[in-house]
Structures are given as C-alpha cells and as structure tokens.
Amino acid sequence: MTEEFRLRQIAVAAYGPATLFGLAEGAIFPVIALSAIDRGATTSVAALVAALIGIGSIATNIPSGILATRIGERRAMLVAAGITIVGLAFCLIDLRDHELSLLTYAFGVLLIGAASSVYNLARQSYLTEMVPPHMRARALSTLGGTMRIGVFLGPFIGAAAMHFWGLDGAYFVALAAIVAATVIVYRVPDLELDEKRRSAAAAVTTVGIVKQYRRLFLTLGMGVLLLSAIRQTRQIVIPLWAAHLGLEPSVSSIIYGVAGAIDALTFYPAGKVMDRYGRRWVAVPSTIVLGVSFALMPLTHGVATLALVAMIMGFGNGIGSGIVMTLGADTSPAVGRPTFLGVWRELADAGAGIGPVILSAVTAVAGLALGIEVSAVVGFGAAAALWAWIPKNAGRVRAGVAPPPTAARAAGAPLAGDSEPS
C-alpha cells in the first residue's frame, strides 16, 4: 500500500473534523471581546472574557488526557463536540439582565476552551495510533495545518454571516461547523485495543506519568515550552509594532493575514522533511527563523519592511507546523498515551502563557522595541534547547526499519513499548 493511499484513507476522518473545529474557532475568535462588550463588559473585562478560551484549555489539558485514556479517543472527541455545542448555546443566550447575560456568555466561552483541549488531545492521540511511524510527522503537521486553514477561513465566513445576523452570525457558523464535525467523528471507527492494553490503560495515573518521564519533561519539555512562548508572542507582536509605527488597523490586519497565509501553506513540506531527515531539521530552523524575525522587527519603519518581516515570521512558524505534536507522539508511551500528551500540552500551553507576559513585562520597563528583542532571545533559547535534546536522527524512520533512539531515550525516559507507566 503506498504512502499516498494511506494518507488518503484517513484524510476525511482525521482532517475533516480538525478543519471544521478550526473554522468554528476562527469564526468566533474575532468577536468574543465584542460580544462581551455588547453585554455590558468594560474593555478590560472583555479582554478577560476573551482569555477564558486559553484558561479553559490550560485547566483541562490533564483531565482531557485522563478522559481520553479512560473512554477512548473517539468518545472523547464526541464529548468535546457536545461540550462545544453547549458552550455555543450559552454564548447565544442574551438575557435582559446584562450582568447575568455576561456571566452566561463567559461560561460558554470557558466551556469552548475546555472542549478544544479535549478535542485536540484526543485527535492527536488517535492519529498517532492510526498512522505508521515513518509517516507520523507528515500526518501531524498536516493536522496542524488543516486546523490553521480552518482558523484562517473562519473569520471570513463569520463576517459574511454577521452581515445577515449580526454578531450571532459568527456563532451560527461555528455551530454548523461543529455539528458537521460531530457527524464525521461519529462515523470514525474506534481504535481496536486488546483487553490487556485496556486494563493497563485504566491503571495509568498522571502522577505516575510525571514521575516516569520527569527527566524528559524537564529537558525536551522545556524546549517545547520556549517554542510555544515565541509562537504565541508572534500573534500579538505584529499588530503591536504596526500600531507603534502608526499604521491603520486595516493595514495591520492585512499584514497579519498575509503572514497567516504563508504560515498555513508550508505545513506539508515541513512534515516530509521531519520524516525524511529527522525532527531537528525542522524544529531548530523554525525557532531560529522566528528568533531572527523578532530581532529584525524593531528595525522596520513602514508597511513594506514590516510586511517582509511578518512573512519571514509566518514562514518560520509554518515550517514548524506539528512539531510539538510530533515530538509528543514520538516520546509518548503506547499505554497511557493521552495522559502523557495531556502533561505535554500543559507544558506547551504554559509557554504560550509565559511568552506574552515576558513581552509585556519588558515593554513596561524598557519599551516595546527591547521587549521584542528579548522575545527574540526566547526564540534562540528554544533553538538551543531543541538542538540539545532532540537526537540528531530522532524520527528518521523508514517503513519496515526499526526506529533509532528517540528524544525519550536520550533524555533517560523509556520509549513507547518499553516498560509501561505505573
């Protein structure tokens, strides 16, 4: 069976729901703060409500792993879809009492964030089980890429719907996308696990996973944390520097959109390089390019130069599509994989929270330009950590050939299929 045919076999089941979930998120992300203000929130409170998406995800990463381990990845995805639908329903409730209406809306946003954690983790674990190791990076980078495409398209479709139904139109688009994704997930077959493996999975605990893989989490995991920090910071640095240069918000949005398009178009080649040459060949260049783009940004002085640096930034992030998921899949145990990935995602989300805080803190003390340069150092630190802790040939696998030692082995943790976690 050829590689192309294998990927085509799972395309709809694996990537259809991912694209639709991304589209749903992309449709509502731009209007969360506006919807909160429409319900009487101040600007600061609206920003807090928007942050509940991330808070919900961080709070449920580890419980998501436990849930998927206990009930299986497919059922966990169905649970996530159901929670998302309930969350969207709460978002559409607009009561006469503005305070109660705002609380209801905030609860809906929190539910959507929690559900996204359950879905993303279960989807990653499911795809890791389904795809042969020699195609893993391509599969997971494509997963990340399709989600980005959905997030990219969501605002445009949401904007069209809002032309007819106001702010509620964005939530109607999200609701339709989630329902469609649920139908696809419902038709996906369950993973077939023998009774012995099911019993072993039931005995897995988060504490046991953390103890067994603590050295891995403190080494390669720190590289992933720094990578996530620089990635998240890039989301806010373009509009901040554009505003610093006095550019119109519409111009800033176009620049951001162009960078996002380049980001979304480079995911598959990155996965192919990872599978052919190893994870280092993508992880390290990606973080170096991101660091260089941050270092160059304070040197820009207009639309053309800022757009060029933004495109470099989009390219750097795009070629790293799926790297965090791929490294997590490479180092996760066969039994208790979702629980392991829950901890792995917690490290990534912690980095996503820390990155903007570093930018904000340095900017408050020394100005935006220095804040961006310090963020560049975070990117170079991520490159150094990933170079140090990803073995040279990690992930370089061929069909029918035993894989070389992975990052888990190099960091002192057992590989998937060695001793199972207690």
C-alpha positions as a Markdown table, in Angstrom:
| # | Residue | x | y | z |
|---|---|---|---|---|
| 1 | Met | 0.0 | 0.0 | 0.0 |
| 2 | Thr | 1.5 | 3.3 | -1.0 |
| 3 | Glu | 2.1 | 6.3 | 1.3 |
| 4 | Glu | -0.2 | 8.5 | -0.7 |
| 5 | Phe | -3.0 | 5.9 | -0.4 |
| 6 | Arg | -2.6 | 5.5 | 3.3 |
| 7 | Leu | -2.9 | 9.3 | 3.9 |
| 8 | Arg | -5.9 | 9.5 | 1.5 |
| 9 | Gln | -7.6 | 6.7 | 3.5 |
| 10 | Ile | -7.7 | 8.7 | 6.7 |
| 11 | Ala | -8.0 | 12.2 | 5.2 |
| 12 | Val | -11.7 | 12.8 | 5.8 |
| 13 | Ala | -11.8 | 11.1 | 9.2 |
| 14 | Ala | -8.6 | 12.8 | 10.5 |
| 15 | Tyr | -8.6 | 16.2 | 8.9 |
| 16 | Gly | -12.2 | 17.0 | 8.2 |
| 17 | Pro | -13.1 | 17.5 | 11.9 |
| 18 | Ala | -9.9 | 19.3 | 12.5 |
| 19 | Thr | -10.6 | 21.8 | 9.7 |
| 20 | Leu | -14.2 | 22.3 | 10.9 |
| 21 | Phe | -13.1 | 22.8 | 14.6 |
| 22 | Gly | -10.6 | 25.3 | 13.4 |
| 23 | Leu | -13.2 | 27.1 | 11.3 |
| 24 | Ala | -15.5 | 27.3 | 14.3 |
| 25 | Glu | -12.8 | 28.8 | 16.5 |
| 26 | Gly | -11.7 | 31.2 | 13.7 |
| 27 | Ala | -15.3 | 32.4 | 13.3 |
| 28 | Ile | -15.8 | 33.3 | 16.9 |
| 29 | Phe | -12.3 | 34.5 | 18.0 |
| 30 | Pro | -12.6 | 38.0 | 16.5 |
| 31 | Val | -16.0 | 38.6 | 18.1 |
| 32 | Ile | -15.6 | 37.3 | 21.6 |
| 33 | Ala | -14.5 | 40.6 | 23.1 |
| 34 | Leu | -17.1 | 42.5 | 21.0 |
| 35 | Ser | -19.9 | 40.1 | 22.2 |
| 36 | Ala | -18.8 | 40.7 | 25.8 |
| 37 | Ile | -18.9 | 44.5 | 25.4 |
| 38 | Asp | -22.3 | 44.1 | 23.8 |
| 39 | Arg | -23.4 | 42.5 | 27.1 |
| 40 | Gly | -22.1 | 45.4 | 29.1 |
| 41 | Ala | -18.5 | 44.5 | 29.8 |
| 42 | Thr | -15.8 | 47.1 | 30.0 |
| 43 | Thr | -12.7 | 46.8 | 27.8 |
| 44 | Ser | -10.6 | 45.1 | 30.5 |
| 45 | Val | -13.4 | 42.7 | 31.4 |
| 46 | Ala | -13.9 | 41.9 | 27.7 |
| 47 | Ala | -10.2 | 41.1 | 27.4 |
| 48 | Leu | -10.6 | 38.7 | 30.4 |
| 49 | Val | -13.6 | 37.0 | 28.8 |
| 50 | Ala | -11.5 | 36.5 | 25.6 |
| 51 | Ala | -8.7 | 34.9 | 27.7 |
| 52 | Leu | -11.2 | 32.3 | 29.0 |
| 53 | Ile | -10.6 | 30.3 | 25.9 |
| 54 | Gly | -7.0 | 29.8 | 26.8 |
| 55 | Ile | -7.8 | 29.4 | 30.5 |
| 56 | Gly | -10.3 | 26.7 | 29.8 |
| 57 | Ser | -7.7 | 24.8 | 27.7 |
| 58 | Ile | -5.0 | 25.0 | 30.3 |
| 59 | Ala | -7.3 | 23.9 | 33.1 |
| 60 | Thr | -8.4 | 20.8 | 31.2 |
| 61 | Asn | -5.3 | 19.5 | 29.5 |
| 62 | Ile | -4.5 | 16.9 | 32.1 |
| 63 | Pro | -8.2 | 16.0 | 32.8 |
| 64 | Ser | -8.6 | 15.6 | 29.0 |
| 65 | Gly | -5.7 | 13.1 | 28.9 |
| 66 | Ile | -7.3 | 11.1 | 31.7 |
| 67 | Leu | -10.7 | 11.2 | 30.0 |
| 68 | Ala | -9.3 | 10.0 | 26.6 |
| 69 | Thr | -7.3 | 7.3 | 28.4 |
| 70 | Arg | -10.4 | 6.0 | 30.2 |
| 71 | Ile | -13.1 | 6.2 | 27.5 |
| 72 | Gly | -11.1 | 6.2 | 24.3 |
| 73 | Glu | -10.1 | 8.9 | 21.8 |
| 74 | Arg | -13.2 | 8.7 | 19.6 |
| 75 | Arg | -15.6 | 9.0 | 22.5 |
| 76 | Ala | -13.6 | 11.9 | 24.0 |
| 77 | Met | -13.9 | 13.7 | 20.7 |
| 78 | Leu | -17.7 | 13.3 | 20.7 |
| 79 | Val | -17.8 | 14.5 | 24.3 |
| 80 | Ala | -15.7 | 17.6 | 23.2 |
| 81 | Ala | -18.1 | 18.3 | 20.4 |
| 82 | Gly | -21.1 | 18.1 | 22.7 |
| 83 | Ile | -19.5 | 20.5 | 25.2 |
| 84 | Thr | -18.7 | 22.9 | 22.4 |
| 85 | Ile | -22.3 | 22.9 | 21.2 |
| 86 | Val | -23.5 | 23.6 | 24.8 |
| 87 | Gly | -20.9 | 26.4 | 25.1 |
| 88 | Leu | -22.0 | 28.0 | 21.8 |
| 89 | Ala | -25.6 | 27.8 | 23.0 |
| 90 | Phe | -24.7 | 29.7 | 26.2 |
| 91 | Cys | -22.9 | 32.3 | 24.0 |
| 92 | Leu | -26.1 | 32.8 | 22.0 |
| 93 | Ile | -28.2 | 33.5 | 25.2 |
| 94 | Asp | -28.8 | 37.2 | 25.6 |
| 95 | Leu | -30.7 | 38.0 | 28.8 |
| 96 | Arg | -32.3 | 41.3 | 29.7 |
| 97 | Asp | -30.1 | 41.4 | 32.8 |
| 98 | His | -26.7 | 42.5 | 31.4 |
| 99 | Glu | -24.7 | 41.2 | 34.3 |
| 100 | Leu | -26.3 | 37.7 | 34.2 |
| 101 | Ser | -26.1 | 37.7 | 30.4 |
| 102 | Leu | -22.3 | 38.4 | 30.6 |
| 103 | Leu | -21.8 | 35.7 | 33.1 |
| 104 | Thr | -23.7 | 33.2 | 31.0 |
| 105 | Tyr | -21.7 | 34.3 | 27.9 |
| 106 | Ala | -18.3 | 34.0 | 29.8 |
| 107 | Phe | -19.3 | 30.5 | 31.0 |
| 108 | Gly | -20.0 | 29.5 | 27.4 |
| 109 | Val | -16.6 | 30.8 | 26.3 |
| 110 | Leu | -14.9 | 28.8 | 29.1 |
| 111 | Leu | -16.7 | 25.6 | 28.0 |
| 112 | Ile | -15.5 | 26.1 | 24.4 |
| 113 | Gly | -11.9 | 26.5 | 25.6 |
| 114 | Ala | -12.2 | 23.3 | 27.8 |
| 115 | Ala | -13.7 | 21.4 | 24.9 |
| 116 | Ser | -10.9 | 22.4 | 22.5 |
| 117 | Ser | -8.4 | 20.9 | 24.8 |
| 118 | Val | -10.3 | 17.6 | 25.0 |
| 119 | Tyr | -10.7 | 17.5 | 21.2 |
| 120 | Asn | -7.2 | 18.4 | 20.2 |
| 121 | Leu | -5.6 | 16.0 | 22.6 |
| 122 | Ala | -7.9 | 13.1 | 21.6 |
| 123 | Arg | -7.4 | 13.8 | 17.9 |
| 124 | Gln | -3.6 | 13.9 | 18.2 |
| 125 | Ser | -3.6 | 10.6 | 20.2 |
| 126 | Tyr | -6.0 | 9.0 | 17.7 |
| 127 | Leu | -3.9 | 10.0 | 14.7 |
| 128 | Thr | -0.7 | 8.8 | 16.4 |
| 129 | Glu | -2.2 | 5.4 | 16.8 |
| 130 | Met | -3.5 | 5.2 | 13.2 |
| 131 | Val | -0.5 | 6.4 | 11.3 |
| 132 | Pro | 2.7 | 4.3 | 10.7 |
| 133 | Pro | 5.8 | 5.9 | 12.5 |
| 134 | His | 7.5 | 6.7 | 9.2 |
| 135 | Met | 4.6 | 8.9 | 8.2 |
| 136 | Arg | 3.9 | 10.4 | 11.6 |
| 137 | Ala | 5.4 | 13.9 | 11.1 |
| 138 | Arg | 3.6 | 14.4 | 7.8 |
| 139 | Ala | 0.3 | 13.3 | 9.3 |
| 140 | Leu | 0.6 | 15.5 | 12.4 |
| 141 | Ser | 2.0 | 18.5 | 10.5 |
| 142 | Thr | -1.0 | 18.2 | 8.2 |
| 143 | Leu | -3.3 | 18.0 | 11.2 |
| 144 | Gly | -1.8 | 21.3 | 12.5 |
| 145 | Gly | -2.0 | 22.8 | 9.0 |
| 146 | Thr | -5.6 | 21.9 | 8.4 |
| 147 | Met | -6.6 | 23.4 | 11.8 |
| 148 | Arg | -4.8 | 26.6 | 10.8 |
| 149 | Ile | -6.6 | 26.7 | 7.5 |
| 150 | Gly | -9.9 | 26.4 | 9.3 |
| 151 | Val | -8.9 | 29.2 | 11.7 |
| 152 | Phe | -7.8 | 31.3 | 8.7 |
| 153 | Leu | -11.1 | 30.8 | 6.8 |
| 154 | Gly | -13.3 | 31.2 | 9.9 |
| 155 | Pro | -13.2 | 35.0 | 10.2 |
| 156 | Phe | -14.2 | 35.5 | 6.6 |
| 157 | Ile | -17.1 | 33.1 | 6.7 |
| 158 | Gly | -18.1 | 34.5 | 10.1 |
| 159 | Ala | -18.0 | 38.1 | 8.7 |
| 160 | Ala | -20.3 | 37.1 | 5.8 |
| 161 | Ala | -22.8 | 35.5 | 8.3 |
| 162 | Met | -22.7 | 38.6 | 10.5 |
| 163 | His | -23.7 | 40.7 | 7.5 |
| 164 | Phe | -27.1 | 39.0 | 7.8 |
| 165 | Trp | -27.5 | 38.1 | 11.5 |
| 166 | Gly | -25.2 | 40.5 | 13.4 |
| 167 | Leu | -22.7 | 39.1 | 16.0 |
| 168 | Asp | -24.8 | 36.0 | 16.4 |
| 169 | Gly | -23.9 | 35.0 | 12.8 |
| 170 | Ala | -20.4 | 34.1 | 13.8 |
| 171 | Tyr | -21.8 | 31.7 | 16.4 |
| 172 | Phe | -24.2 | 30.2 | 13.9 |
| 173 | Val | -21.3 | 29.4 | 11.6 |
| 174 | Ala | -19.4 | 27.8 | 14.5 |
| 175 | Leu | -22.4 | 25.8 | 15.5 |
| 176 | Ala | -22.9 | 24.5 | 11.9 |
| 177 | Ala | -19.2 | 23.6 | 11.7 |
| 178 | Ile | -19.2 | 21.7 | 15.0 |
| 179 | Val | -22.3 | 19.7 | 14.1 |
| 180 | Ala | -20.7 | 18.7 | 10.8 |
| 181 | Ala | -17.5 | 17.7 | 12.6 |
| 182 | Thr | -19.6 | 15.7 | 15.1 |
| 183 | Val | -21.2 | 13.7 | 12.2 |
| 184 | Ile | -17.8 | 12.9 | 10.8 |
| 185 | Val | -16.3 | 11.9 | 14.2 |
| 186 | Tyr | -19.4 | 9.7 | 14.9 |
| 187 | Arg | -18.7 | 7.7 | 11.7 |
| 188 | Val | -15.0 | 7.2 | 12.6 |
| 189 | Pro | -14.2 | 3.7 | 13.8 |
| 190 | Asp | -12.9 | 3.2 | 17.4 |
| 191 | Leu | -9.4 | 2.1 | 17.9 |
| 192 | Glu | -9.2 | -1.6 | 18.5 |
| 193 | Leu | -7.3 | -2.4 | 21.7 |
| 194 | Asp | -6.9 | -5.8 | 23.3 |
| 195 | Glu | -8.2 | -6.4 | 26.8 |
| 196 | Lys | -4.7 | -6.4 | 28.3 |
| 197 | Arg | -3.9 | -3.0 | 27.0 |
| 198 | Arg | -7.3 | -1.6 | 28.1 |
| 199 | Ser | -6.6 | -2.9 | 31.6 |
| 200 | Ala | -3.1 | -1.4 | 31.6 |
| 201 | Ala | -4.5 | 2.0 | 30.4 |
| 202 | Ala | -7.1 | 2.0 | 33.2 |
| 203 | Ala | -4.2 | 1.8 | 35.7 |
| 204 | Val | -2.3 | 4.8 | 34.3 |
| 205 | Thr | -2.2 | 7.9 | 36.5 |
| 206 | Thr | -1.0 | 11.4 | 35.9 |
| 207 | Val | 1.4 | 11.2 | 38.9 |
| 208 | Gly | 2.9 | 8.0 | 37.5 |
| 209 | Ile | 3.4 | 9.5 | 34.1 |
| 210 | Val | 5.1 | 12.6 | 35.5 |
| 211 | Lys | 7.4 | 10.5 | 37.8 |
| 212 | Gln | 8.4 | 8.2 | 35.0 |
| 213 | Tyr | 9.0 | 10.9 | 32.4 |
| 214 | Arg | 10.1 | 13.7 | 34.7 |
| 215 | Arg | 13.6 | 14.0 | 33.1 |
| 216 | Leu | 12.1 | 14.2 | 29.6 |
| 217 | Phe | 9.6 | 16.9 | 30.7 |
| 218 | Leu | 12.5 | 18.9 | 32.3 |
| 219 | Thr | 14.7 | 18.8 | 29.2 |
| 220 | Leu | 12.9 | 18.4 | 25.9 |
| 221 | Gly | 9.7 | 19.7 | 27.6 |
| 222 | Met | 11.4 | 23.0 | 28.4 |
| 223 | Gly | 12.4 | 23.4 | 24.7 |
| 224 | Val | 8.7 | 22.9 | 23.8 |
| 225 | Leu | 7.8 | 25.5 | 26.4 |
| 226 | Leu | 10.1 | 28.1 | 24.9 |
| 227 | Leu | 9.0 | 27.2 | 21.4 |
| 228 | Ser | 5.3 | 27.7 | 22.4 |
| 229 | Ala | 6.3 | 31.0 | 24.1 |
| 230 | Ile | 7.8 | 32.5 | 21.0 |
| 231 | Arg | 4.9 | 31.2 | 18.8 |
| 232 | Gln | 2.3 | 32.8 | 21.0 |
| 233 | Thr | 4.1 | 36.1 | 21.2 |
| 234 | Arg | 4.2 | 36.3 | 17.4 |
| 235 | Gln | 0.4 | 36.5 | 17.5 |
| 236 | Ile | 0.4 | 39.9 | 19.2 |
| 237 | Val | 3.8 | 41.4 | 18.2 |
| 238 | Ile | 2.7 | 42.3 | 14.6 |
| 239 | Pro | -0.3 | 44.4 | 15.5 |
| 240 | Leu | 1.6 | 46.0 | 18.4 |
| 241 | Trp | 4.5 | 47.1 | 16.2 |
| 242 | Ala | 2.2 | 48.2 | 13.5 |
| 243 | Ala | 0.4 | 50.4 | 16.0 |
| 244 | His | 3.8 | 51.7 | 17.2 |
| 245 | Leu | 4.6 | 52.7 | 13.6 |
| 246 | Gly | 1.2 | 54.5 | 13.3 |
| 247 | Leu | -0.3 | 52.2 | 10.7 |
| 248 | Glu | -4.0 | 51.9 | 10.3 |
| 249 | Pro | -5.7 | 48.8 | 11.9 |
| 250 | Ser | -6.9 | 47.7 | 8.5 |
| 251 | Val | -3.3 | 47.7 | 7.2 |
| 252 | Ser | -2.1 | 45.8 | 10.2 |
| 253 | Ser | -4.8 | 43.2 | 9.6 |
| 254 | Ile | -3.8 | 42.7 | 6.0 |
| 255 | Ile | -0.1 | 42.2 | 7.0 |
| 256 | Tyr | -1.2 | 39.8 | 9.7 |
| 257 | Gly | -3.4 | 37.9 | 7.2 |
| 258 | Val | -0.6 | 37.6 | 4.6 |
| 259 | Ala | 1.7 | 36.2 | 7.3 |
| 260 | Gly | -1.0 | 33.8 | 8.3 |
| 261 | Ala | -1.4 | 32.6 | 4.7 |
| 262 | Ile | 2.3 | 31.8 | 4.4 |
| 263 | Asp | 2.1 | 30.0 | 7.7 |
| 264 | Ala | -0.8 | 27.9 | 6.5 |
| 265 | Leu | 0.8 | 27.0 | 3.2 |
| 266 | Thr | 4.1 | 25.4 | 4.5 |
| 267 | Phe | 2.9 | 22.6 | 6.8 |
| 268 | Tyr | 3.2 | 19.6 | 4.5 |
| 269 | Pro | 6.8 | 20.1 | 3.3 |
| 270 | Ala | 7.8 | 20.5 | 6.9 |
| 271 | Gly | 6.3 | 17.2 | 7.8 |
| 272 | Lys | 8.0 | 15.5 | 4.9 |
| 273 | Val | 11.4 | 16.9 | 5.9 |
| 274 | Met | 10.9 | 15.7 | 9.5 |
| 275 | Asp | 10.1 | 12.2 | 8.4 |
| 276 | Arg | 12.9 | 12.0 | 5.9 |
| 277 | Tyr | 15.8 | 13.7 | 7.8 |
| 278 | Gly | 14.6 | 13.9 | 11.4 |
| 279 | Arg | 12.8 | 16.3 | 13.8 |
| 280 | Arg | 15.9 | 18.5 | 14.3 |
| 281 | Trp | 15.8 | 19.6 | 10.7 |
| 282 | Val | 12.6 | 21.4 | 11.2 |
| 283 | Ala | 12.4 | 22.2 | 14.9 |
| 284 | Val | 15.7 | 24.1 | 15.1 |
| 285 | Pro | 15.4 | 26.1 | 11.8 |
| 286 | Ser | 11.9 | 27.0 | 12.7 |
| 287 | Thr | 12.9 | 28.6 | 16.0 |
| 288 | Ile | 16.0 | 30.3 | 14.5 |
| 289 | Val | 13.9 | 31.9 | 11.8 |
| 290 | Leu | 11.3 | 33.0 | 14.4 |
| 291 | Gly | 14.1 | 34.5 | 16.5 |
| 292 | Val | 15.6 | 36.3 | 13.5 |
| 293 | Ser | 12.2 | 37.7 | 12.5 |
| 294 | Phe | 11.7 | 39.1 | 16.1 |
| 295 | Ala | 15.2 | 40.6 | 16.1 |
| 296 | Leu | 14.5 | 42.3 | 12.7 |
| 297 | Met | 11.1 | 43.7 | 13.6 |
| 298 | Pro | 12.3 | 46.8 | 15.6 |
| 299 | Leu | 14.4 | 47.7 | 12.6 |
| 300 | Thr | 11.3 | 48.1 | 10.3 |
| 301 | His | 9.9 | 51.5 | 9.6 |
| 302 | Gly | 6.9 | 51.1 | 7.3 |
| 303 | Val | 4.4 | 48.9 | 5.6 |
| 304 | Ala | 6.8 | 47.2 | 3.2 |
| 305 | Thr | 9.6 | 46.3 | 5.7 |
| 306 | Leu | 7.1 | 45.2 | 8.4 |
| 307 | Ala | 5.2 | 43.0 | 5.8 |
| 308 | Leu | 8.5 | 41.4 | 4.8 |
| 309 | Val | 9.5 | 40.6 | 8.4 |
| 310 | Ala | 5.9 | 39.4 | 9.1 |
| 311 | Met | 6.2 | 37.0 | 6.1 |
| 312 | Ile | 9.5 | 35.7 | 7.4 |
| 313 | Met | 7.8 | 35.2 | 10.8 |
| 314 | Gly | 4.9 | 33.3 | 9.1 |
| 315 | Phe | 7.4 | 31.1 | 7.2 |
| 316 | Gly | 9.3 | 30.3 | 10.4 |
| 317 | Asn | 6.2 | 29.3 | 12.3 |
| 318 | Gly | 4.7 | 27.4 | 9.3 |
| 319 | Ile | 7.7 | 25.1 | 8.8 |
| 320 | Gly | 7.3 | 24.1 | 12.4 |
| 321 | Ser | 3.7 | 23.1 | 12.0 |
| 322 | Gly | 3.0 | 20.0 | 14.0 |
| 323 | Ile | 6.5 | 19.8 | 15.7 |
| 324 | Val | 5.1 | 20.0 | 19.2 |
| 325 | Met | 2.5 | 17.2 | 18.5 |
| 326 | Thr | 5.1 | 15.1 | 16.7 |
| 327 | Leu | 7.7 | 15.3 | 19.5 |
| 328 | Gly | 4.9 | 14.4 | 21.9 |
| 329 | Ala | 3.8 | 11.5 | 19.8 |
| 330 | Asp | 7.4 | 10.3 | 19.4 |
| 331 | Thr | 8.1 | 10.2 | 23.2 |
| 332 | Ser | 4.7 | 9.1 | 24.4 |
| 333 | Pro | 4.1 | 5.6 | 25.8 |
| 334 | Ala | 1.8 | 3.1 | 24.0 |
| 335 | Val | -0.3 | 2.7 | 27.1 |
| 336 | Gly | -1.5 | 5.9 | 28.7 |
| 337 | Arg | -0.6 | 8.0 | 25.7 |
| 338 | Pro | -3.5 | 10.5 | 26.1 |
| 339 | Thr | -2.4 | 11.1 | 29.8 |
| 340 | Phe | 1.2 | 11.7 | 28.7 |
| 341 | Leu | 0.0 | 14.1 | 26.0 |
| 342 | Gly | -2.1 | 15.9 | 28.5 |
| 343 | Val | 1.0 | 16.8 | 30.5 |
| 344 | Trp | 2.9 | 17.6 | 27.3 |
| 345 | Arg | 0.2 | 20.0 | 26.2 |
| 346 | Glu | 0.3 | 21.6 | 29.6 |
| 347 | Leu | 3.9 | 22.5 | 29.1 |
| 348 | Ala | 3.1 | 23.9 | 25.6 |
| 349 | Asp | 0.2 | 26.0 | 27.0 |
| 350 | Ala | 2.3 | 27.2 | 29.9 |
| 351 | Gly | 4.8 | 28.5 | 27.4 |
| 352 | Ala | 2.0 | 30.1 | 25.4 |
| 353 | Gly | 1.0 | 32.0 | 28.5 |
| 354 | Ile | 4.5 | 33.0 | 29.5 |
| 355 | Gly | 5.6 | 34.4 | 26.1 |
| 356 | Pro | 3.3 | 37.4 | 26.0 |
| 357 | Val | 3.9 | 38.0 | 29.7 |
| 358 | Ile | 7.7 | 38.4 | 29.0 |
| 359 | Leu | 6.9 | 40.8 | 26.2 |
| 360 | Ser | 4.5 | 42.8 | 28.3 |
| 361 | Ala | 6.9 | 43.0 | 31.3 |
| 362 | Val | 9.9 | 44.1 | 29.4 |
| 363 | Thr | 7.9 | 46.6 | 27.3 |
| 364 | Ala | 6.5 | 48.1 | 30.5 |
| 365 | Val | 10.0 | 48.7 | 31.9 |
| 366 | Ala | 12.1 | 49.4 | 28.8 |
| 367 | Gly | 9.8 | 49.9 | 25.8 |
| 368 | Leu | 8.3 | 47.8 | 23.0 |
| 369 | Ala | 11.5 | 47.5 | 20.9 |
| 370 | Leu | 13.5 | 46.0 | 23.7 |
| 371 | Gly | 10.6 | 43.7 | 24.6 |
| 372 | Ile | 10.6 | 42.3 | 21.1 |
| 373 | Glu | 14.4 | 41.8 | 21.2 |
| 374 | Val | 14.1 | 39.9 | 24.4 |
| 375 | Ser | 11.4 | 37.8 | 22.8 |
| 376 | Ala | 13.9 | 37.1 | 20.0 |
| 377 | Val | 16.3 | 35.7 | 22.7 |
| 378 | Val | 13.5 | 33.3 | 23.8 |
| 379 | Gly | 13.3 | 32.0 | 20.2 |
| 380 | Phe | 17.1 | 31.4 | 20.1 |
| 381 | Gly | 16.9 | 29.8 | 23.5 |
| 382 | Ala | 14.2 | 27.4 | 22.1 |
| 383 | Ala | 16.5 | 26.6 | 19.2 |
| 384 | Ala | 19.4 | 25.8 | 21.6 |
| 385 | Ala | 17.2 | 23.6 | 23.8 |
| 386 | Leu | 15.7 | 21.7 | 20.9 |
| 387 | Trp | 19.2 | 21.2 | 19.3 |
| 388 | Ala | 20.5 | 19.8 | 22.6 |
| 389 | Trp | 17.6 | 17.5 | 23.5 |
| 390 | Ile | 16.4 | 16.2 | 20.1 |
| 391 | Pro | 18.8 | 13.5 | 19.0 |
| 392 | Lys | 20.3 | 14.0 | 15.5 |
| 393 | Asn | 18.3 | 11.3 | 13.8 |
| 394 | Ala | 15.2 | 11.3 | 16.0 |
| 395 | Gly | 12.1 | 10.5 | 14.0 |
| 396 | Arg | 14.1 | 9.5 | 10.9 |
| 397 | Val | 12.1 | 6.3 | 10.2 |
| 398 | Arg | 11.6 | 4.1 | 7.2 |
| 399 | Ala | 8.8 | 1.6 | 6.7 |
| 400 | Gly | 10.0 | -1.8 | 7.9 |
| 401 | Val | 13.1 | -0.4 | 9.6 |
| 402 | Ala | 13.4 | -0.2 | 13.4 |
| 403 | Pro | 13.5 | 3.5 | 14.5 |
| 404 | Pro | 16.7 | 4.9 | 16.0 |
| 405 | Pro | 16.8 | 6.2 | 19.7 |
| 406 | Thr | 14.3 | 9.0 | 20.2 |
| 407 | Ala | 14.3 | 12.0 | 22.3 |
| 408 | Ala | 12.7 | 10.0 | 25.1 |
| 409 | Arg | 15.7 | 7.6 | 25.2 |
| 410 | Ala | 18.2 | 10.4 | 25.0 |
| 411 | Ala | 16.5 | 12.1 | 27.9 |
| 412 | Gly | 16.6 | 9.0 | 30.0 |
| 413 | Ala | 12.9 | 8.0 | 29.7 |
| 414 | Pro | 11.7 | 4.7 | 28.4 |
| 415 | Leu | 10.3 | 4.6 | 24.9 |
| 416 | Ala | 6.8 | 3.7 | 23.9 |
| 417 | Gly | 6.5 | 0.0 | 24.2 |
| 418 | Asp | 9.3 | -0.4 | 26.8 |
| 419 | Ser | 8.1 | -0.6 | 30.4 |
| 420 | Glu | 4.6 | 0.7 | 30.8 |
| 421 | Pro | 3.8 | 3.6 | 33.3 |
| 422 | Ser | 2.5 | 2.7 | 36.6 |
